[in-house]
Amino acid sequence: MGSLLRSVLSIFSGKVVGIMISLVFTPLLVRLISQNQYGVYASVLAAFSIVTLLSKGGLFDASRKTVAEYAGDVSEVSSVISVSLSMSVIYGLATTFIIFLCVVLGVVPSEYSTYTIPLVIAILFGNILHIIKGSFYGLQRESVGEILQVSRRLLYTTLALLLAYLGYDVIGVFVGYALSFVLVGLMGVFLLMKHTSYHLSMDPPIRRYGKQIASFGGYQLIGGISAMMLYKSDILLVKFFQGSTQTALYQSAIVPAEMIWFVPSAIQLAFLQHTASLWSDRKTDEINQRLQTGVKYAILSLTLFGVGLFGLAESFLNVYFGPNYVGAKTTLQILIFGTFFFGTTRVVTPVLQATGWIRPTEFITVIGLLLNLALNVVLIPRYGIIGAGVGTGLSYVAIFIGNVALWKYSQFDLVPLRWTGKLVLTQVIFAILFLGIVHLVDLPPWISLALFSTLGLVLFLGINIVAGYVPMYPVQLRTD
């Protein structure tokens, strides 16, 4: 458990720093550009995120899984990294060609074509950076990958805000975005070549490893694009049906809702390569133990941040985005409910994917996406952003149910029902007490956030320490 805990803590630290950067970036950005421009930024970024994910071809997950499987052989790892980098460049160039072709043919709306060049540059160098990051993950040196990620976000935040302040508006934000990938991507290649024992080959053995990497990456891409569409397609549909201003409101609900699953996300990123290594040694009991531990900390973290944000939704939106965004309160609360289920799912899926269940898990995600699209098309025209929140939230619940059913039929043990019931009941007690206090006491937004977030943390820790879910002693890391 020592190496896994180090990996989780490294990724968790990176996630925390990333959230802190976002907490600075977003409120400054919405004050530097208009609400309509922020809506354009959100819709362009949503569409671009989908294209970016397609260009990666699932190679980030494929590279870290494959590197983990060959971690004991320097030559094999070097070959895997070289093949992955070569494939990422090929994927990036192919995507670039398709994008420019779409611009020439008029497929890309004229209002978006302005942003093509910086975003294409971000694709090319982003692919390289993600392979470097995936390689360090596979070697269980996640801290290096997180340093690269945090560096890129810091650079992006600085450049984007500076260019927006100088009057370049949304185009300046995307230029800063592209430059961050260029500079940090080159830095990542330098770190890998100069400070590790691995080398890059000019003639990588693609025939030997290409099929294995491309196959796993392809299945991951199907699930990845479906997951991305789950929380990006609704933004695009809101833009289509409701316009830029409502899109800005919906984006203000999506951003904090996605923040609360950063702990399950950290566990997810660590579980794939560690489970692949354990599975190769047939250590099923240890995988079961880690699954139960992962579920526990996912539920604890989602309860702490989810319940806190649910109760303080109006104050948070008022302080973080400004008074013009308070209208997204109900949508945010609906999304938090769905996020609790989706966040828990993120702990289970990497274990299933690393042990031969990748196609069924991706199938479930695709079904969730189709459900999400159907619900959003029906609900958004009638109920606006609240309908979008309901559609997305219900699709998250459906994905959770599907993965639990798959978990039941896998070779791994479900967490005991009695254990789960006691854990959930404890969190429900916390939620009732906290939300009751927040509802009874009316305070100004700033004071409400400061006071109730502190009170909520103390209440949460007190209840869970008494129940035995939060240890009163520090976790000891083993060095083996």
GURO-187580 format. One line per field, with one value per residue (C-alpha): residue number from 1; residue in three letters; x, y, z. Coordinates in Angstrom, 1 decimal, always signed. Layout:
num c(NUM ...)
residu c(ala ...)
c1 c(X ...)
c2 c(Y ...)
c3 c(Z ...)
This chain:
num c(1 2 3 4 5 6 7 8 9 10 11 12 13 14 15 16 17 18 19 20 21 22 23 24 25 26 27 28 29 30 31 32 33 34 35 36 37 38 39 40 41 42 43 44 45 46 47 48 49 50 51 52 53 54 55 56 57 58 59 60 61 62 63 64 65 66 67 68 69 70 71 72 73 74 75 76 77 78 79 80 81 82 83 84 85 86 87 88 89 90 91 92 93 94 95 96 97 98 99 100 101 102 103 104 105 106 107 108 109 110 111 112 113 114 115 116 117 118 119 120 121 122 123 124 125 126 127 128 129 130 131 132 133 134 135 136 137 138 139 140 141 142 143 144 145 146 147 148 149 150 151 152 153 154 155 156 157 158 159 160 161 162 163 164 165 166 167 168 169 170 171 172 173 174 175 176 177 178 179 180 181 182 183 184 185 186 187 188 189 190 191 192 193 194 195 196 197 198 199 200 201 202 203 204 205 206 207 208 209 210 211 212 213 214 215 216 217 218 219 220 221 222 223 224 225 226 227 228 229 230 231 232 233 234 235 236 237 238 239 240 241 242 243 244 245 246 247 248 249 250 251 252 253 254 255 256 257 258 259 260 261 262 263 264 265 266 267 268 269 270 271 272 273 274 275 276 277 278 279 280 281 282 283 284 285 286 287 288 289 290 291 292 293 294 295 296 297 298 299 300 301 302 303 304 305 306 307 308 309 310 311 312 313 314 315 316 317 318 319 320 321 322 323 324 325 326 327 328 329 330 331 332 333 334 335 336 337 338 339 340 341 342 343 344 345 346 347 348 349 350 351 352 353 354 355 356 357 358 359 360 361 362 363 364 365 366 367 368 369 370 371 372 373 374 375 376 377 378 379 380 381 382 383 384 385 386 387 388 389 390 391 392 393 394 395 396 397 398 399 400 401 402 403 404 405 406 407 408 409 410 411 412 413 414 415 416 417 418 419 420 421 422 423 424 425 426 427 428 429 430 431 432 433 434 435 436 437 438 439 440 441 442 443 444 445 446 447 448 449 450 451 452 453 454 455 456 457 458 459 460 461 462 463 464 465 466 467 468 469 470 471 472 473 474 475 476 477 478 479 480)
residu c(met gly ser leu leu arg ser val leu ser ile phe ser gly lys val val gly ile met ile ser leu val phe thr pro leu leu val arg leu ile ser gln asn gln tyr gly val tyr ala ser val leu ala ala phe ser ile val thr leu leu ser lys gly gly leu phe asp ala ser arg lys thr val ala glu tyr ala gly asp val ser glu val ser ser val ile ser val ser leu ser met ser val ile tyr gly leu ala thr thr phe ile ile phe leu cys val val leu gly val val pro ser glu tyr ser thr tyr thr ile pro leu val ile ala ile leu phe gly asn ile leu his ile ile lys gly ser phe tyr gly leu gln arg glu ser val gly glu ile leu gln val ser arg arg leu leu tyr thr thr leu ala leu leu leu ala tyr leu gly tyr asp val ile gly val phe val gly tyr ala leu ser phe val leu val gly leu met gly val phe leu leu met lys his thr ser tyr his leu ser met asp pro pro ile arg arg tyr gly lys gln ile ala ser phe gly gly tyr gln leu ile gly gly ile ser ala met met leu tyr lys ser asp ile leu leu val lys phe phe gln gly ser thr gln thr ala leu tyr gln ser ala ile val pro ala glu met ile trp phe val pro ser ala ile gln leu ala phe leu gln his thr ala ser leu trp ser asp arg lys thr asp glu ile asn gln arg leu gln thr gly val lys tyr ala ile leu ser leu thr leu phe gly val gly leu phe gly leu ala glu ser phe leu asn val tyr phe gly pro asn tyr val gly ala lys thr thr leu gln ile leu ile phe gly thr phe phe phe gly thr thr arg val val thr pro val leu gln ala thr gly trp ile arg pro thr glu phe ile thr val ile gly leu leu leu asn leu ala leu asn val val leu ile pro arg tyr gly ile ile gly ala gly val gly thr gly leu ser tyr val ala ile phe ile gly asn val ala leu trp lys tyr ser gln phe asp leu val pro leu arg trp thr gly lys leu val leu thr gln val ile phe ala ile leu phe leu gly ile val his leu val asp leu pro pro trp ile ser leu ala leu phe ser thr leu gly leu val leu phe leu gly ile asn ile val ala gly tyr val pro met tyr pro val gln leu arg thr asp)
c1 c(+0.0 +3.0 +3.7 +0.0 -0.5 +2.5 +1.0 -2.4 -0.9 +1.2 -1.8 -4.0 -1.5 -1.4 -5.2 -5.4 -2.9 -4.8 -8.1 -6.3 -5.1 -8.7 -10.0 -7.9 -8.2 -12.0 -13.2 -10.5 -11.4 -15.1 -14.2 -11.8 -14.2 -18.0 -20.5 -21.3 -17.5 -17.3 -20.2 -18.2 -15.1 -17.1 -18.6 -15.4 -13.5 -16.2 -16.0 -12.2 -12.0 -13.8 -11.5 -8.5 -9.6 -10.1 -6.6 -5.1 -6.5 -6.5 -2.7 -2.3 -3.9 -2.5 +1.1 +0.9 -0.6 +1.9 +4.9 +3.7 +3.6 +7.2 +8.6 +11.3 +13.1 +14.7 +14.9 +11.3 +10.1 +12.2 +10.6 +7.1 +7.6 +9.1 +6.2 +3.7 +5.3 +5.4 +1.8 +0.8 +2.5 +0.8 -2.6 -2.0 -1.0 -4.0 -6.3 -4.7 -5.3 -9.0 -9.5 -8.1 -10.1 -13.3 -12.4 -11.9 -15.1 -17.1 -17.9 -16.5 -18.7 -17.0 -17.2 -15.0 -12.5 -10.5 -9.4 -8.2 -4.4 -3.7 -5.9 -4.2 -0.8 -2.2 -3.3 +0.2 +2.2 -0.6 -0.3 +3.4 +3.0 +0.4 +2.6 +5.5 +3.1 +1.7 +5.2 +6.1 +2.8 +3.5 +6.9 +5.0 +6.8 +3.5 +5.0 +7.0 +3.9 +2.0 +4.8 +4.5 +0.8 +0.8 +3.5 +1.4 -1.7 +0.3 +1.7 -1.7 -3.3 -0.6 -0.5 -4.3 -5.1 -2.3 -3.5 -7.1 -6.2 -4.3 -7.5 -7.1 -10.2 -11.0 -8.4 -5.7 -6.9 -6.5 -3.1 -1.9 -3.4 -1.4 +1.9 +1.6 +1.5 +4.4 +6.8 +5.9 +5.8 +9.3 +10.3 +8.8 +10.8 +14.0 +13.3 +12.6 +15.7 +18.2 +17.2 +16.1 +17.8 +15.3 +16.0 +13.9 +14.4 +14.4 +13.1 +10.6 +9.4 +5.8 +5.0 +5.9 +4.0 +1.8 -1.2 -1.2 -1.0 -3.5 -6.0 -6.2 -6.1 -8.9 -11.2 -10.2 -10.9 -14.5 -15.1 -13.2 -15.0 -18.3 -17.4 -16.2 -19.4 -21.3 -20.1 -19.5 -22.4 -24.8 -22.8 -23.0 -26.7 -27.4 -25.5 -27.6 -31.0 -30.5 -27.5 -24.2 -25.5 -27.3 -24.2 -22.1 -24.5 -24.4 -20.6 -20.6 -22.5 -20.4 -17.0 -17.5 -19.5 -16.6 -14.2 -15.7 -14.6 -10.9 -10.1 -11.8 -10.0 -6.7 -7.5 -8.6 -5.4 -3.3 -5.4 -4.9 -1.1 -1.0 -3.9 -2.2 +0.9 -1.0 -3.1 +0.0 +1.0 -2.5 -2.9 -6.7 -7.1 -4.9 -7.0 -10.2 -8.7 -7.7 -11.1 -12.8 -10.4 -10.8 -14.6 -14.4 -12.3 -14.3 -17.5 -15.9 -14.4 -17.5 -19.6 -17.4 -17.1 -20.4 -22.6 -20.6 -21.0 -24.7 -25.5 -23.4 -24.2 -25.7 -22.9 -20.2 -21.6 -22.0 -18.5 -16.7 -18.4 -20.3 -24.0 -24.9 -24.3 -26.4 -29.2 -27.2 -27.7 -30.4 -28.5 -25.4 -27.2 -28.7 -25.2 -23.7 -26.2 -25.2 -21.5 -21.6 -22.5 -20.2 -17.3 -17.7 -17.8 -14.4 -12.7 -14.2 -13.7 -9.8 -9.7 -12.1 -10.3 -6.9 -8.1 -9.8 -13.2 -12.5 -15.0 -18.0 -17.1 -16.8 -20.1 -21.8 -20.3 -21.6 -25.1 -24.9 -23.9 -26.8 -29.2 -27.7 -28.1 -31.7 -32.6 -30.9 -32.5 -35.9 -35.3 -33.1 -35.6 -38.3 -36.4 -33.2 -30.1 -32.0 -33.1 -29.5 -28.5 -31.2 -30.3 -26.6 -27.2 -29.5 -26.9 -24.3 -26.6 -27.2 -23.4 -23.0 -25.7 -24.2 -20.7 -21.9 -23.7 -20.5 -18.5 -20.9 -20.2 -16.5 -13.9 -13.7 -15.7 -18.4 -17.9 -20.1 -23.6 -23.6 -20.3 -21.5 -24.8 -23.1 -20.7 -23.5 -25.7 -22.9 -22.6 -26.3 -26.2 -23.5 -25.5 -28.7 -27.0 -24.9 -27.7 -30.0 -27.6 -27.0 -30.7 -31.5 -28.8 -28.8 -25.4 -23.8 -22.0 -18.4 -19.1 -21.3 -18.5 -15.8 -17.9 -19.9 -17.0 -15.0 -17.9 -18.7 -15.1 -15.1 -18.6 -17.5 -14.3 -16.0 -18.7 -16.4 -13.7 -16.3 -17.6 -14.0 -13.8 -11.2 -8.1 -6.8 -3.2 -1.1 -0.9 +2.6 +4.2 +6.2 +9.4 +9.2)
c2 c(+0.0 +2.3 +3.0 +3.3 +5.9 +7.9 +7.9 +9.0 +11.7 +13.0 +13.2 +14.5 +17.3 +18.2 +18.2 +20.5 +23.0 +22.8 +23.7 +26.5 +27.9 +27.6 +29.4 +32.3 +32.1 +31.8 +34.8 +37.0 +35.9 +36.6 +40.1 +40.7 +39.6 +40.1 +37.5 +37.0 +36.4 +34.0 +32.0 +32.0 +30.9 +28.0 +26.8 +26.9 +25.1 +22.5 +21.8 +21.9 +19.5 +16.9 +17.4 +17.3 +14.0 +12.5 +13.5 +11.8 +8.4 +7.2 +7.1 +8.6 +5.7 +3.2 +4.4 +4.5 +1.0 -0.5 +1.2 -0.2 -3.7 -3.5 -1.3 -3.8 -3.5 -0.2 -1.2 -2.2 +0.9 +3.1 +1.4 +1.8 +5.5 +6.0 +4.2 +6.2 +9.5 +8.6 +7.6 +10.8 +13.0 +11.1 +11.4 +15.1 +15.8 +13.9 +15.9 +19.1 +18.2 +17.4 +20.7 +22.8 +20.9 +21.6 +25.3 +25.4 +23.6 +25.8 +23.0 +25.0 +28.1 +31.4 +32.6 +29.7 +29.7 +32.6 +30.3 +27.5 +28.2 +28.5 +25.5 +23.3 +24.2 +23.1 +19.8 +18.9 +19.8 +18.6 +15.1 +15.1 +16.4 +13.8 +10.9 +12.2 +12.6 +9.1 +7.6 +9.1 +7.8 +4.3 +4.4 +5.3 +8.7 +10.6 +13.5 +14.5 +14.3 +16.5 +19.1 +19.3 +19.6 +22.3 +24.2 +24.2 +25.5 +28.2 +29.3 +29.2 +31.2 +33.9 +34.3 +34.1 +36.7 +39.0 +38.8 +39.3 +42.3 +43.8 +43.7 +40.5 +39.0 +35.3 +35.0 +36.0 +33.4 +30.6 +31.9 +31.6 +28.1 +27.1 +28.6 +26.7 +23.4 +24.3 +25.4 +22.7 +19.9 +20.7 +20.8 +17.4 +15.8 +17.4 +16.0 +12.5 +12.4 +14.1 +13.0 +9.3 +6.2 +6.0 +7.0 +7.9 +5.9 +7.6 +4.2 +3.0 -0.6 +0.3 -3.2 -4.7 -2.5 -0.4 -2.7 -3.3 +0.5 +1.5 -1.2 -0.3 +3.4 +2.9 +1.4 +4.1 +6.7 +5.4 +5.7 +8.9 +10.7 +9.5 +10.8 +14.1 +14.4 +13.8 +17.1 +19.0 +18.2 +19.8 +23.1 +23.0 +22.2 +25.1 +27.4 +26.1 +26.4 +29.2 +31.4 +32.6 +34.2 +31.0 +29.0 +31.2 +30.5 +26.7 +26.8 +28.5 +25.5 +22.9 +24.2 +23.8 +20.6 +19.0 +20.3 +18.1 +14.9 +15.7 +13.1 +10.2 +11.5 +11.2 +7.7 +6.8 +8.1 +6.0 +2.8 +1.9 +1.4 -0.1 -2.5 -3.5 -4.4 -6.3 -8.1 -9.4 -11.0 -12.3 -10.4 -10.3 -10.0 -6.9 -5.4 -6.1 -4.4 -1.3 -1.1 -0.9 +1.7 +3.7 +3.6 +4.8 +7.8 +8.7 +8.7 +10.7 +13.4 +13.7 +14.1 +16.8 +18.9 +18.0 +18.7 +21.8 +23.2 +22.2 +24.2 +27.2 +27.2 +30.6 +32.2 +30.5 +31.6 +35.2 +35.4 +33.3 +34.4 +37.5 +38.4 +37.8 +34.1 +33.4 +32.1 +28.9 +27.9 +25.2 +23.7 +23.5 +21.6 +19.2 +18.5 +17.9 +15.1 +13.4 +14.1 +12.1 +8.9 +9.6 +10.4 +7.1 +5.3 +6.8 +4.6 +1.4 +1.8 +1.8 -1.5 -3.1 -1.6 -2.8 -6.4 -7.1 -5.4 -2.3 -2.9 -3.4 -0.3 +1.8 +0.4 +1.6 +5.1 +5.2 +4.2 +7.0 +9.5 +8.5 +8.9 +12.3 +13.5 +12.4 +13.9 +17.2 +17.6 +17.1 +19.1 +22.1 +23.8 +23.6 +24.0 +25.7 +25.1 +23.3 +20.7 +20.4 +19.7 +17.1 +15.3 +15.2 +14.2 +11.3 +10.0 +10.0 +7.9 +5.5 +5.0 +4.3 +1.6 +0.0 -0.2 -1.6 -4.3 -5.0 -5.1 -7.7 -10.0 -9.4 -11.5 -8.8 -8.7 -6.0 -3.9 -5.4 -4.0 -3.5 -1.7 +0.5 +1.2 +2.3 +4.6 +6.2 +6.6 +8.4 +10.9 +11.4 +12.4 +15.0 +16.3 +16.7 +18.6 +20.8 +21.7 +22.4 +24.9 +26.6 +26.9 +28.4 +31.1 +33.8 +35.6 +37.7 +35.6 +36.2 +35.5 +32.5 +30.9 +31.5 +30.5 +27.6 +26.0 +25.9 +24.7 +22.0 +20.7 +20.5 +18.8 +16.3 +15.4 +15.0 +12.7 +10.5 +10.3 +9.0 +6.6 +5.4 +6.4 +9.2 +8.0 +10.1 +9.1 +9.9 +7.3 +5.8 +5.4 +2.2 +2.6 -0.8)
c3 c(+0.0 +0.5 -3.1 -3.9 -1.1 -2.4 -5.9 -4.6 -2.5 -5.4 -7.7 -4.9 -4.2 -7.9 -8.0 -4.9 -6.4 -9.7 -7.9 -6.1 -9.5 -10.9 -7.8 -8.7 -12.5 -13.1 -10.9 -12.4 -15.9 -15.6 -14.4 -17.3 -20.1 -20.4 -19.5 -23.2 -24.0 -21.1 -22.7 -26.0 -24.1 -22.4 -25.7 -27.6 -24.8 -24.6 -28.4 -28.3 -25.3 -27.3 -30.4 -28.1 -26.5 -29.9 -31.0 -28.0 -29.0 -25.4 -25.5 -22.0 -20.3 -22.7 -22.2 -18.4 -18.3 -20.7 -19.1 -15.7 -17.2 -18.4 -15.6 -14.7 -18.1 -19.1 -22.8 -23.0 -21.3 -23.6 -26.6 -25.2 -24.6 -28.0 -29.7 -27.7 -28.6 -32.3 -32.3 -30.4 -33.0 -35.9 -34.1 -33.6 -37.2 -38.5 -36.2 -37.4 -41.0 -40.4 -38.4 -41.2 -43.8 -41.8 -41.6 -45.4 -46.1 -43.7 -41.3 -38.4 -37.7 -38.7 -35.1 -34.0 -36.9 -35.3 -32.5 -34.8 -34.9 -31.2 -30.4 -33.1 -31.6 -28.2 -29.7 -31.1 -28.0 -25.6 -27.1 -26.5 -22.9 -22.1 -23.2 -21.1 -18.1 -18.8 -18.9 -15.4 -14.1 -15.4 -13.7 -10.5 -10.4 -10.5 -8.7 -11.8 -14.0 -11.5 -11.4 -15.2 -15.0 -12.3 -14.2 -17.3 -15.5 -13.8 -17.1 -18.8 -16.0 -16.0 -19.8 -20.3 -17.7 -18.8 -22.5 -21.5 -19.3 -22.3 -24.3 -26.4 -24.8 -25.6 -28.3 -25.8 -23.4 -26.0 -27.1 -23.5 -23.4 -26.5 -25.3 -22.0 -23.8 -26.1 -23.3 -20.7 -23.4 -24.4 -20.7 -20.2 -23.0 -21.7 -18.2 -19.5 -21.6 -19.3 -15.9 -16.3 -17.6 -20.5 -24.0 -27.1 -30.3 -33.7 -35.1 -32.5 -32.8 -33.6 -35.0 -31.7 -29.3 -31.5 -31.7 -27.9 -27.2 -29.9 -28.9 -25.2 -26.2 -28.7 -26.1 -23.6 -26.2 -26.7 -23.0 -22.7 -25.4 -24.0 -20.5 -22.0 -23.9 -20.7 -19.3 -22.5 -24.8 -22.4 -22.6 -26.4 -26.3 -23.9 -26.2 -29.1 -27.4 -24.9 -26.1 -24.7 -21.4 -20.3 -21.3 -19.0 -16.2 -16.8 -17.0 -13.6 -12.2 -14.0 -12.8 -9.0 -9.5 -11.2 -8.5 -5.8 -7.4 -7.3 -4.6 -6.5 -9.7 -7.9 -6.8 -10.4 -11.9 -9.4 -9.5 -13.2 -13.3 -9.7 -10.5 -13.8 -11.8 -9.1 -11.7 -13.5 -10.2 -9.6 -6.3 -6.3 -2.5 -2.4 -5.3 -3.3 -0.2 -2.2 -3.9 -0.5 +0.8 -2.4 -2.1 +1.5 +0.8 -2.3 -0.3 +2.5 +0.2 -1.9 +1.2 +2.7 -0.4 -2.0 +1.0 +1.8 -1.7 -1.8 +1.3 +0.3 -3.4 -3.5 -1.4 -3.5 -6.8 -5.5 -4.2 -6.8 -10.0 -9.0 -8.4 -12.1 -11.7 -8.6 -11.0 -11.5 -7.8 -8.4 -11.4 -9.3 -6.5 -9.0 -10.6 -7.1 -6.5 -9.8 -9.2 -6.0 -7.9 -10.8 -8.5 -6.7 -10.1 -10.9 -8.2 -9.6 -13.4 -13.5 -11.6 -14.0 -17.0 -15.9 -15.5 -18.8 -18.4 -20.5 -23.2 -20.9 -18.9 -22.0 -23.2 -20.0 -20.5 -24.1 -22.9 -20.3 -22.9 -25.2 -22.2 -21.4 -25.0 -25.1 -21.8 -22.6 -26.0 -24.4 -21.2 -22.2 -24.5 -21.9 -18.6 -19.6 -17.6 -14.8 -17.4 -18.5 -14.9 -14.4 -17.7 -16.8 -13.2 -14.1 -16.6 -13.9 -11.7 -14.6 -15.2 -11.4 -11.5 -14.6 -13.2 -9.9 -11.8 -13.8 -10.5 -9.1 -12.1 -12.1 -10.2 -7.4 -4.2 -3.8 -0.7 +2.1 +2.2 +5.9 +5.8 +3.0 +4.8 +8.0 +6.0 +4.0 +7.1 +8.9 +6.0 +5.9 +9.6 +8.8 +5.8 +7.8 +10.6 +8.4 +5.9 +8.8 +10.4 +7.1 +6.4 +9.8 +9.9 +7.3 +6.8 +4.0 +1.3 +2.4 +6.1 +5.3 +3.2 +5.9 +8.9 +7.6 +5.7 +8.9 +10.9 +8.3 +8.4 +12.2 +12.2 +9.5 +11.2 +14.6 +13.3 +11.2 +13.8 +16.3 +13.7 +13.0 +9.3 +9.8 +11.8 +14.6 +13.9 +10.8 +8.1 +7.9 +4.5 +4.0 +2.0 +0.3)
